Amino acid sequence: MMSATSTLALTHFVTLADSFDKDKVTPGVLGFIVFAVIGGAVWLLMKSMNKQMKKVDFEEQPEEGDAGTATAASAPAPTPKTS
């Protein structure tokens, strides 16, 4: 149910809408605020991601037990000789 205040506010918006060109659509101040908030959130996420990526060590250390099996598995199987 709409209160008297909200009804009064809507009637003001309706009269303002009639004065604008109906073929022209603009985002207005609310569109700018939403865009600025999304831009700020992306900036903060990128800053956080950069900090987390700096913590990652990309140099892989081969394990001693797996080093022999990895080379044996990747080597081609010997072909049997037929005489």
SEFIZA-3560 file (N, C-alpha, C; in Angstrom, 3 decimals):
REM SEFIZA-3560
<numar><xx>0.848</xx><yy>-1.165</yy><zz>0.000</zz><atom>N</atom></numar>
<numar><xx>0.000</xx><yy>0.000</yy><zz>0.000</zz><atom>CA</atom></numar>
<numar><xx>0.897</xx><yy>1.233</yy><zz>0.000</zz><atom>C</atom></numar>
<numar><xx>0.567</xx><yy>2.211</yy><zz>-0.789</zz><atom>N</atom></numar>
<numar><xx>1.392</xx><yy>3.402</yy><zz>-0.928</zz><atom>CA</atom></numar>
<numar><xx>0.964</xx><yy>4.469</yy><zz>0.068</zz><atom>C</atom></numar>
<numar><xx>1.954</xx><yy>5.102</yy><zz>0.682</zz><atom>N</atom></numar>
<numar><xx>1.646</xx><yy>6.175</yy><zz>1.613</zz><atom>CA</atom></numar>
<numar><xx>1.473</xx><yy>7.483</yy><zz>0.839</zz><atom>C</atom></numar>
<numar><xx>1.048</xx><yy>8.499</yy><zz>1.531</zz><atom>N</atom></numar>
<numar><xx>0.819</xx><yy>9.799</yy><zz>0.892</zz><atom>CA</atom></numar>
<numar><xx>2.142</xx><yy>10.410</yy><zz>0.428</zz><atom>C</atom></numar>
<numar><xx>3.202</xx><yy>10.180</yy><zz>1.169</zz><atom>N</atom></numar>
<numar><xx>4.506</xx><yy>10.737</yy><zz>0.808</zz><atom>CA</atom></numar>
<numar><xx>5.029</xx><yy>10.104</yy><zz>-0.474</zz><atom>C</atom></numar>
<numar><xx>4.911</xx><yy>8.778</yy><zz>-0.584</zz><atom>N</atom></numar>
<numar><xx>5.393</xx><yy>8.114</yy><zz>-1.792</zz><atom>CA</atom></numar>
<numar><xx>4.543</xx><yy>8.478</yy><zz>-3.003</zz><atom>C</atom></numar>
<numar><xx>3.248</xx><yy>8.662</yy><zz>-2.796</zz><atom>N</atom></numar>
<numar><xx>2.377</xx><yy>9.073</yy><zz>-3.896</zz><atom>CA</atom></numar>
<numar><xx>2.746</xx><yy>10.469</yy><zz>-4.368</zz><atom>C</atom></numar>
<numar><xx>3.026</xx><yy>11.362</yy><zz>-3.433</zz><atom>N</atom></numar>
<numar><xx>3.423</xx><yy>12.724</yy><zz>-3.776</zz><atom>CA</atom></numar>
<numar><xx>4.757</xx><yy>12.725</yy><zz>-4.519</zz><atom>C</atom></numar>
<numar><xx>5.679</xx><yy>11.899</yy><zz>-4.071</zz><atom>N</atom></numar>
<numar><xx>6.980</xx><yy>11.814</yy><zz>-4.740</zz><atom>CA</atom></numar>
<numar><xx>6.831</xx><yy>11.283</yy><zz>-6.159</zz><atom>C</atom></numar>
<numar><xx>5.980</xx><yy>10.293</yy><zz>-6.336</zz><atom>N</atom></numar>
<numar><xx>5.773</xx><yy>9.732</yy><zz>-7.677</zz><atom>CA</atom></numar>
<numar><xx>5.117</xx><yy>10.733</yy><zz>-8.618</zz><atom>C</atom></numar>
<numar><xx>4.209</xx><yy>11.540</yy><zz>-8.101</zz><atom>N</atom></numar>
<numar><xx>3.581</xx><yy>12.532</yy><zz>-8.968</zz><atom>CA</atom></numar>
<numar><xx>4.584</xx><yy>13.577</yy><zz>-9.414</zz><atom>C</atom></numar>
<numar><xx>5.560</xx><yy>13.889</yy><zz>-8.582</zz><atom>N</atom></numar>
<numar><xx>6.610</xx><yy>14.830</yy><zz>-8.987</zz><atom>CA</atom></numar>
<numar><xx>7.477</xx><yy>14.219</yy><zz>-10.080</zz><atom>C</atom></numar>
<numar><xx>7.788</xx><yy>12.930</yy><zz>-9.951</zz><atom>N</atom></numar>
<numar><xx>8.607</xx><yy>12.271</yy><zz>-10.967</zz><atom>CA</atom></numar>
<numar><xx>7.849</xx><yy>12.167</yy><zz>-12.289</zz><atom>C</atom></numar>
<numar><xx>6.560</xx><yy>11.937</yy><zz>-12.237</zz><atom>N</atom></numar>
<numar><xx>5.779</xx><yy>11.813</yy><zz>-13.458</zz><atom>CA</atom></numar>
<numar><xx>5.748</xx><yy>13.147</yy><zz>-14.202</zz><atom>C</atom></numar>
<numar><xx>5.596</xx><yy>14.245</yy><zz>-13.477</zz><atom>N</atom></numar>
<numar><xx>5.594</xx><yy>15.548</yy><zz>-14.143</zz><atom>CA</atom></numar>
<numar><xx>6.966</xx><yy>15.876</yy><zz>-14.710</zz><atom>C</atom></numar>
<numar><xx>8.039</xx><yy>15.444</yy><zz>-14.056</zz><atom>N</atom></numar>
<numar><xx>9.380</xx><yy>15.654</yy><zz>-14.594</zz><atom>CA</atom></numar>
<numar><xx>9.597</xx><yy>14.805</yy><zz>-15.830</zz><atom>C</atom></numar>
<numar><xx>9.051</xx><yy>13.607</yy><zz>-15.843</zz><atom>N</atom></numar>
<numar><xx>9.214</xx><yy>12.720</yy><zz>-16.984</zz><atom>CA</atom></numar>
<numar><xx>8.520</xx><yy>13.272</yy><zz>-18.222</zz><atom>C</atom></numar>
<numar><xx>7.453</xx><yy>14.013</yy><zz>-18.052</zz><atom>N</atom></numar>
<numar><xx>6.756</xx><yy>14.581</yy><zz>-19.200</zz><atom>CA</atom></numar>
<numar><xx>7.558</xx><yy>15.696</yy><zz>-19.862</zz><atom>C</atom></numar>
<numar><xx>8.420</xx><yy>16.382</yy><zz>-19.106</zz><atom>N</atom></numar>
<numar><xx>9.186</xx><yy>17.488</yy><zz>-19.679</zz><atom>CA</atom></numar>
<numar><xx>10.390</xx><yy>17.007</yy><zz>-20.486</zz><atom>C</atom></numar>
<numar><xx>10.808</xx><yy>15.746</yy><zz>-20.332</zz><atom>N</atom></numar>
<numar><xx>11.946</xx><yy>15.211</yy><zz>-21.075</zz><atom>CA</atom></numar>
<numar><xx>11.494</xx><yy>14.659</yy><zz>-22.414</zz><atom>C</atom></numar>
<numar><xx>12.439</xx><yy>14.612</yy><zz>-23.347</zz><atom>N</atom></numar>
<numar><xx>12.179</xx><yy>14.009</yy><zz>-24.657</zz><atom>CA</atom></numar>
<numar><xx>12.064</xx><yy>12.503</yy><zz>-24.473</zz><atom>C</atom></numar>
<numar><xx>10.986</xx><yy>11.916</yy><zz>-24.924</zz><atom>N</atom></numar>
<numar><xx>10.752</xx><yy>10.492</yy><zz>-24.716</zz><atom>CA</atom></numar>
<numar><xx>11.659</xx><yy>9.619</yy><zz>-25.580</zz><atom>C</atom></numar>
<numar><xx>12.265</xx><yy>10.177</yy><zz>-26.629</zz><atom>N</atom></numar>
<numar><xx>13.172</xx><yy>9.416</yy><zz>-27.483</zz><atom>CA</atom></numar>
<numar><xx>14.608</xx><yy>9.419</yy><zz>-26.963</zz><atom>C</atom></numar>
<numar><xx>14.892</xx><yy>10.226</yy><zz>-25.951</zz><atom>N</atom></numar>
<numar><xx>16.248</xx><yy>10.345</yy><zz>-25.411</zz><atom>CA</atom></numar>
<numar><xx>16.312</xx><yy>9.645</yy><zz>-24.058</zz><atom>C</atom></numar>
<numar><xx>17.232</xx><yy>8.684</yy><zz>-23.944</zz><atom>N</atom></numar>
<numar><xx>17.382</xx><yy>7.939</yy><zz>-22.698</zz><atom>CA</atom></numar>
<numar><xx>18.749</xx><yy>8.259</yy><zz>-22.122</zz><atom>C</atom></numar>
<numar><xx>18.804</xx><yy>8.693</yy><zz>-20.880</zz><atom>N</atom></numar>
<numar><xx>20.068</xx><yy>8.985</yy><zz>-20.212</zz><atom>CA</atom></numar>
<numar><xx>20.110</xx><yy>8.249</yy><zz>-18.885</zz><atom>C</atom></numar>
<numar><xx>21.292</xx><yy>7.807</yy><zz>-18.464</zz><atom>N</atom></numar>
<numar><xx>21.387</xx><yy>7.076</yy><zz>-17.201</zz><atom>CA</atom></numar>
<numar><xx>21.247</xx><yy>7.973</yy><zz>-15.982</zz><atom>C</atom></numar>
<numar><xx>21.627</xx><yy>9.220</yy><zz>-16.082</zz><atom>N</atom></numar>
<numar><xx>21.472</xx><yy>10.136</yy><zz>-14.965</zz><atom>CA</atom></numar>
<numar><xx>22.482</xx><yy>9.911</yy><zz>-13.864</zz><atom>C</atom></numar>
<numar><xx>22.216</xx><yy>10.511</yy><zz>-12.729</zz><atom>N</atom></numar>
<numar><xx>23.132</xx><yy>10.449</yy><zz>-11.595</zz><atom>CA</atom></numar>
<numar><xx>23.171</xx><yy>9.045</yy><zz>-11.008</zz><atom>C</atom></numar>
<numar><xx>22.041</xx><yy>8.386</yy><zz>-10.936</zz><atom>N</atom></numar>
<numar><xx>22.008</xx><yy>7.029</yy><zz>-10.377</zz><atom>CA</atom></numar>
<numar><xx>22.847</xx><yy>6.073</yy><zz>-11.211</zz><atom>C</atom></numar>
<numar><xx>22.790</xx><yy>6.205</yy><zz>-12.523</zz><atom>N</atom></numar>
<numar><xx>23.622</xx><yy>5.367</yy><zz>-13.393</zz><atom>CA</atom></numar>
<numar><xx>25.098</xx><yy>5.610</yy><zz>-13.152</zz><atom>C</atom></numar>
<numar><xx>25.479</xx><yy>6.879</yy><zz>-12.968</zz><atom>N</atom></numar>
<numar><xx>26.881</xx><yy>7.195</yy><zz>-12.681</zz><atom>CA</atom></numar>
<numar><xx>27.312</xx><yy>6.613</yy><zz>-11.347</zz><atom>C</atom></numar>
<numar><xx>26.466</xx><yy>6.717</yy><zz>-10.333</zz><atom>N</atom></numar>
<numar><xx>26.817</xx><yy>6.193</yy><zz>-9.004</zz><atom>CA</atom></numar>
<numar><xx>26.984</xx><yy>4.680</yy><zz>-9.063</zz><atom>C</atom></numar>
<numar><xx>26.074</xx><yy>3.982</yy><zz>-9.731</zz><atom>N</atom></numar>
<numar><xx>26.175</xx><yy>2.526</yy><zz>-9.846</zz><atom>CA</atom></numar>
<numar><xx>27.447</xx><yy>2.144</yy><zz>-10.598</zz><atom>C</atom></numar>
<numar><xx>27.747</xx><yy>2.843</yy><zz>-11.688</zz><atom>N</atom></numar>
<numar><xx>28.956</xx><yy>2.573</yy><zz>-12.464</zz><atom>CA</atom></numar>
<numar><xx>30.202</xx><yy>2.833</yy><zz>-11.627</zz><atom>C</atom></numar>
<numar><xx>30.216</xx><yy>3.903</yy><zz>-10.841</zz><atom>N</atom></numar>
<numar><xx>31.360</xx><yy>4.227</yy><zz>-9.997</zz><atom>CA</atom></numar>
<numar><xx>31.552</xx><yy>3.176</yy><zz>-8.904</zz><atom>C</atom></numar>
<numar><xx>30.464</xx><yy>2.692</yy><zz>-8.329</zz><atom>N</atom></numar>
<numar><xx>30.561</xx><yy>1.652</yy><zz>-7.291</zz><atom>CA</atom></numar>
<numar><xx>31.094</xx><yy>0.354</yy><zz>-7.888</zz><atom>C</atom></numar>
<numar><xx>30.618</xx><yy>-0.018</yy><zz>-9.062</zz><atom>N</atom></numar>
<numar><xx>31.108</xx><yy>-1.237</yy><zz>-9.713</zz><atom>CA</atom></numar>
<numar><xx>32.586</xx><yy>-1.079</yy><zz>-10.059</zz><atom>C</atom></numar>
<numar><xx>32.976</xx><yy>0.094</yy><zz>-10.563</zz><atom>N</atom></numar>
<numar><xx>34.386</xx><yy>0.351</yy><zz>-10.870</zz><atom>CA</atom></numar>
<numar><xx>35.257</xx><yy>0.272</yy><zz>-9.630</zz><atom>C</atom></numar>
<numar><xx>34.787</xx><yy>0.832</yy><zz>-8.527</zz><atom>N</atom></numar>
<numar><xx>35.545</xx><yy>0.758</yy><zz>-7.270</zz><atom>CA</atom></numar>
<numar><xx>35.671</xx><yy>-0.668</yy><zz>-6.764</zz><atom>C</atom></numar>
<numar><xx>34.606</xx><yy>-1.452</yy><zz>-6.908</zz><atom>N</atom></numar>
<numar><xx>34.651</xx><yy>-2.849</yy><zz>-6.470</zz><atom>CA</atom></numar>
<numar><xx>35.633</xx><yy>-3.648</yy><zz>-7.315</zz><atom>C</atom></numar>
<numar><xx>35.652</xx><yy>-3.408</yy><zz>-8.624</zz><atom>N</atom></numar>
<numar><xx>36.610</xx><yy>-4.109</yy><zz>-9.494</zz><atom>CA</atom></numar>
<numar><xx>38.033</xx><yy>-3.714</yy><zz>-9.136</zz><atom>C</atom></numar>
<numar><xx>38.256</xx><yy>-2.437</yy><zz>-8.844</zz><atom>N</atom></numar>
<numar><xx>39.595</xx><yy>-1.977</yy><zz>-8.457</zz><atom>CA</atom></numar>
<numar><xx>40.048</xx><yy>-2.658</yy><zz>-7.166</zz><atom>C</atom></numar>
<numar><xx>39.160</xx><yy>-2.742</yy><zz>-6.183</zz><atom>N</atom></numar>
<numar><xx>39.519</xx><yy>-3.400</yy><zz>-4.920</zz><atom>CA</atom></numar>
<numar><xx>39.781</xx><yy>-4.895</yy><zz>-5.127</zz><atom>C</atom></numar>
<numar><xx>38.982</xx><yy>-5.553</yy><zz>-5.976</zz><atom>N</atom></numar>
<numar><xx>39.210</xx><yy>-6.971</yy><zz>-6.258</zz><atom>CA</atom></numar>
<numar><xx>40.543</xx><yy>-7.198</yy><zz>-6.960</zz><atom>C</atom></numar>
<numar><xx>40.889</xx><yy>-6.332</yy><zz>-7.902</zz><atom>N</atom></numar>
<numar><xx>42.169</xx><yy>-6.457</yy><zz>-8.602</zz><atom>CA</atom></numar>
<numar><xx>43.338</xx><yy>-6.235</yy><zz>-7.648</zz><atom>C</atom></numar>
<numar><xx>43.197</xx><yy>-5.284</yy><zz>-6.749</zz><atom>N</atom></numar>
<numar><xx>44.246</xx><yy>-5.006</yy><zz>-5.755</zz><atom>CA</atom></numar>
<numar><xx>44.426</xx><yy>-6.214</yy><zz>-4.840</zz><atom>C</atom></numar>
<numar><xx>43.332</xx><yy>-6.812</yy><zz>-4.406</zz><atom>N</atom></numar>
<numar><xx>43.398</xx><yy>-7.995</yy><zz>-3.551</zz><atom>CA</atom></numar>
<numar><xx>44.001</xx><yy>-9.180</yy><zz>-4.300</zz><atom>C</atom></numar>
<numar><xx>43.610</xx><yy>-9.353</yy><zz>-5.573</zz><atom>N</atom></numar>
<numar><xx>44.138</xx><yy>-10.454</yy><zz>-6.371</zz><atom>CA</atom></numar>
<numar><xx>45.644</xx><yy>-10.287</yy><zz>-6.576</zz><atom>C</atom></numar>
<numar><xx>46.098</xx><yy>-9.065</yy><zz>-6.807</zz><atom>N</atom></numar>
<numar><xx>47.523</xx><yy>-8.806</yy><zz>-6.972</zz><atom>CA</atom></numar>
<numar><xx>48.292</xx><yy>-9.189</yy><zz>-5.717</zz><atom>C</atom></numar>
<numar><xx>47.741</xx><yy>-8.849</yy><zz>-4.562</zz><atom>N</atom></numar>
<numar><xx>48.397</xx><yy>-9.174</yy><zz>-3.294</zz><atom>CA</atom></numar>
<numar><xx>48.468</xx><yy>-10.688</yy><zz>-3.101</zz><atom>C</atom></numar>
<numar><xx>47.399</xx><yy>-11.394</yy><zz>-3.449</zz><atom>N</atom></numar>
<numar><xx>47.392</xx><yy>-12.849</yy><zz>-3.297</zz><atom>CA</atom></numar>
<numar><xx>48.338</xx><yy>-13.525</yy><zz>-4.286</zz><atom>C</atom></numar>
<numar><xx>48.414</xx><yy>-13.008</yy><zz>-5.505</zz><atom>N</atom></numar>
<numar><xx>49.296</xx><yy>-13.603</yy><zz>-6.513</zz><atom>CA</atom></numar>
<numar><xx>50.768</xx><yy>-13.402</yy><zz>-6.173</zz><atom>C</atom></numar>
<numar><xx>51.104</xx><yy>-12.324</yy><zz>-5.469</zz><atom>N</atom></numar>
<numar><xx>52.493</xx><yy>-12.103</yy><zz>-5.062</zz><atom>CA</atom></numar>
<numar><xx>52.935</xx><yy>-13.122</yy><zz>-4.011</zz><atom>C</atom></numar>
<numar><xx>51.991</xx><yy>-13.690</yy><zz>-3.285</zz><atom>N</atom></numar>
<numar><xx>52.305</xx><yy>-14.691</yy><zz>-2.264</zz><atom>CA</atom></numar>
<numar><xx>52.598</xx><yy>-16.059</yy><zz>-2.866</zz><atom>C</atom></numar>
<numar><xx>52.179</xx><yy>-16.311</yy><zz>-4.096</zz><atom>N</atom></numar>
<numar><xx>52.305</xx><yy>-17.627</yy><zz>-4.719</zz><atom>CA</atom></numar>
<numar><xx>53.723</xx><yy>-17.826</yy><zz>-5.220</zz><atom>C</atom></numar>
<numar><xx>54.291</xx><yy>-19.000</yy><zz>-4.928</zz><atom>N</atom></numar>
<numar><xx>55.615</xx><yy>-19.364</yy><zz>-5.407</zz><atom>CA</atom></numar>
<numar><xx>55.433</xx><yy>-20.238</yy><zz>-6.644</zz><atom>C</atom></numar>
<numar><xx>55.870</xx><yy>-19.740</yy><zz>-7.807</zz><atom>N</atom></numar>
<numar><xx>55.634</xx><yy>-20.445</yy><zz>-9.052</zz><atom>CA</atom></numar>
<numar><xx>56.731</xx><yy>-21.444</yy><zz>-9.396</zz><atom>C</atom></numar>
<numar><xx>57.838</xx><yy>-21.453</yy><zz>-8.659</zz><atom>N</atom></numar>
<numar><xx>58.916</xx><yy>-22.384</yy><zz>-8.966</zz><atom>CA</atom></numar>
<numar><xx>58.560</xx><yy>-23.755</yy><zz>-8.405</zz><atom>C</atom></numar>
<numar><xx>58.423</xx><yy>-24.722</yy><zz>-9.294</zz><atom>N</atom></numar>
<numar><xx>58.015</xx><yy>-26.055</yy><zz>-8.887</zz><atom>CA</atom></numar>
<numar><xx>59.244</xx><yy>-26.878</yy><zz>-8.529</zz><atom>C</atom></numar>
<numar><xx>59.225</xx><yy>-27.499</yy><zz>-7.378</zz><atom>N</atom></numar>
<numar><xx>60.324</xx><yy>-28.351</yy><zz>-6.925</zz><atom>CA</atom></numar>
<numar><xx>59.936</xx><yy>-29.799</yy><zz>-7.173</zz><atom>C</atom></numar>
<numar><xx>60.695</xx><yy>-30.535</yy><zz>-7.996</zz><atom>N</atom></numar>
<numar><xx>60.345</xx><yy>-31.945</yy><zz>-8.221</zz><atom>CA</atom></numar>
<numar><xx>60.615</xx><yy>-32.769</yy><zz>-6.959</zz><atom>C</atom></numar>
<numar><xx>59.700</xx><yy>-33.689</yy><zz>-6.697</zz><atom>N</atom></numar>
<numar><xx>59.882</xx><yy>-34.569</yy><zz>-5.543</zz><atom>CA</atom></numar>
<numar><xx>60.883</xx><yy>-35.651</yy><zz>-5.905</zz><atom>C</atom></numar>
<numar><xx>61.695</xx><yy>-36.071</yy><zz>-4.942</zz><atom>N</atom></numar>
<numar><xx>62.759</xx><yy>-37.039</yy><zz>-5.214</zz><atom>CA</atom></numar>
<numar><xx>62.213</xx><yy>-38.412</yy><zz>-5.592</zz><atom>C</atom></numar>
<numar><xx>61.161</xx><yy>-38.875</yy><zz>-4.963</zz><atom>N</atom></numar>
<numar><xx>60.611</xx><yy>-40.196</yy><zz>-5.238</zz><atom>CA</atom></numar>
<numar><xx>59.897</xx><yy>-40.263</yy><zz>-6.575</zz><atom>C</atom></numar>
<numar><xx>59.286</xx><yy>-39.162</yy><zz>-7.008</zz><atom>N</atom></numar>
<numar><xx>58.524</xx><yy>-39.160</yy><zz>-8.249</zz><atom>CA</atom></numar>
<numar><xx>59.383</xx><yy>-38.839</yy><zz>-9.471</zz><atom>C</atom></numar>
<numar><xx>60.615</xx><yy>-38.410</yy><zz>-9.288</zz><atom>N</atom></numar>
<numar><xx>61.440</xx><yy>-37.984</yy><zz>-10.423</zz><atom>CA</atom></numar>
<numar><xx>61.765</xx><yy>-39.165</yy><zz>-11.331</zz><atom>C</atom></numar>
<numar><xx>62.075</xx><yy>-40.342</yy><zz>-10.776</zz><atom>N</atom></numar>
<numar><xx>62.421</xx><yy>-41.505</yy><zz>-11.593</zz><atom>CA</atom></numar>
<numar><xx>61.221</xx><yy>-42.095</yy><zz>-12.300</zz><atom>C</atom></numar>
<numar><xx>60.072</xx><yy>-42.099</yy><zz>-11.654</zz><atom>N</atom></numar>
<numar><xx>58.889</xx><yy>-42.692</yy><zz>-12.277</zz><atom>CA</atom></numar>
<numar><xx>58.324</xx><yy>-41.787</yy><zz>-13.369</zz><atom>C</atom></numar>
<numar><xx>58.485</xx><yy>-40.494</yy><zz>-13.233</zz><atom>N</atom></numar>
<numar><xx>57.954</xx><yy>-39.584</yy><zz>-14.246</zz><atom>CA</atom></numar>
<numar><xx>58.736</xx><yy>-39.724</yy><zz>-15.544</zz><atom>C</atom></numar>
<numar><xx>60.051</xx><yy>-39.900</yy><zz>-15.463</zz><atom>N</atom></numar>
<numar><xx>60.835</xx><yy>-40.040</yy><zz>-16.694</zz><atom>CA</atom></numar>
<numar><xx>60.606</xx><yy>-41.409</yy><zz>-17.313</zz><atom>C</atom></numar>
<numar><xx>60.406</xx><yy>-42.424</yy><zz>-16.494</zz><atom>N</atom></numar>
<numar><xx>60.176</xx><yy>-43.763</yy><zz>-17.032</zz><atom>CA</atom></numar>
<numar><xx>58.807</xx><yy>-43.834</yy><zz>-17.711</zz><atom>C</atom></numar>
<numar><xx>57.834</xx><yy>-43.149</yy><zz>-17.164</zz><atom>N</atom></numar>
<numar><xx>56.494</xx><yy>-43.179</yy><zz>-17.733</zz><atom>CA</atom></numar>
<numar><xx>56.437</xx><yy>-42.393</yy><zz>-19.042</zz><atom>C</atom></numar>
<numar><xx>57.240</xx><yy>-41.353</yy><zz>-19.144</zz><atom>N</atom></numar>
<numar><xx>57.199</xx><yy>-40.545</yy><zz>-20.373</zz><atom>CA</atom></numar>
<numar><xx>58.081</xx><yy>-41.102</yy><zz>-21.470</zz><atom>C</atom></numar>
<numar><xx>58.985</xx><yy>-42.052</yy><zz>-21.157</zz><atom>N</atom></numar>
<numar><xx>59.855</xx><yy>-42.644</yy><zz>-22.176</zz><atom>CA</atom></numar>
<numar><xx>59.039</xx><yy>-43.634</yy><zz>-23.009</zz><atom>C</atom></numar>
<numar><xx>59.346</xx><yy>-43.739</yy><zz>-24.312</zz><atom>N</atom></numar>
<numar><xx>58.595</xx><yy>-44.680</yy><zz>-25.138</zz><atom>CA</atom></numar>
<numar><xx>58.946</xx><yy>-46.117</yy><zz>-24.766</zz><atom>C</atom></numar>
<numar><xx>57.977</xx><yy>-46.982</yy><zz>-24.930</zz><atom>N</atom></numar>
<numar><xx>58.191</xx><yy>-48.407</yy><zz>-24.608</zz><atom>CA</atom></numar>
<numar><xx>59.098</xx><yy>-49.020</yy><zz>-25.664</zz><atom>C</atom></numar>
<numar><xx>60.023</xx><yy>-49.925</yy><zz>-25.257</zz><atom>N</atom></numar>
<numar><xx>60.915</xx><yy>-50.550</yy><zz>-26.220</zz><atom>CA</atom></numar>
<numar><xx>60.142</xx><yy>-51.504</yy><zz>-27.138</zz><atom>C</atom></numar>
<numar><xx>60.540</xx><yy>-51.539</yy><zz>-28.383</zz><atom>N</atom></numar>
<numar><xx>59.866</xx><yy>-52.408</yy><zz>-29.337</zz><atom>CA</atom></numar>
<numar><xx>60.547</xx><yy>-53.768</yy><zz>-29.345</zz><atom>C</atom></numar>
<numar><xx>59.776</xx><yy>-54.837</yy><zz>-29.362</zz><atom>N</atom></numar>
<numar><xx>60.389</xx><yy>-56.173</yy><zz>-29.352</zz><atom>CA</atom></numar>
<numar><xx>61.039</xx><yy>-56.469</yy><zz>-30.698</zz><atom>C</atom></numar>
<numar><xx>62.175</xx><yy>-57.161</yy><zz>-30.651</zz><atom>N</atom></numar>
<numar><xx>62.885</xx><yy>-57.522</yy><zz>-31.880</zz><atom>CA</atom></numar>
<numar><xx>62.343</xx><yy>-58.847</yy><zz>-32.390</zz><atom>C</atom></numar>
<numar><xx>62.115</xx><yy>-58.901</yy><zz>-33.673</zz><atom>N</atom></numar>
<numar><xx>61.686</xx><yy>-60.166</yy><zz>-34.292</zz><atom>CA</atom></numar>
<numar><xx>62.778</xx><yy>-60.636</yy><zz>-35.229</zz><atom>C</atom></numar>
<numar><xx>63.135</xx><yy>-61.901</yy><zz>-35.120</zz><atom>N</atom></numar>
<numar><xx>64.211</xx><yy>-62.416</yy><zz>-35.970</zz><atom>CA</atom></numar>
<numar><xx>63.712</xx><yy>-63.358</yy><zz>-37.007</zz><atom>C</atom></numar>
//
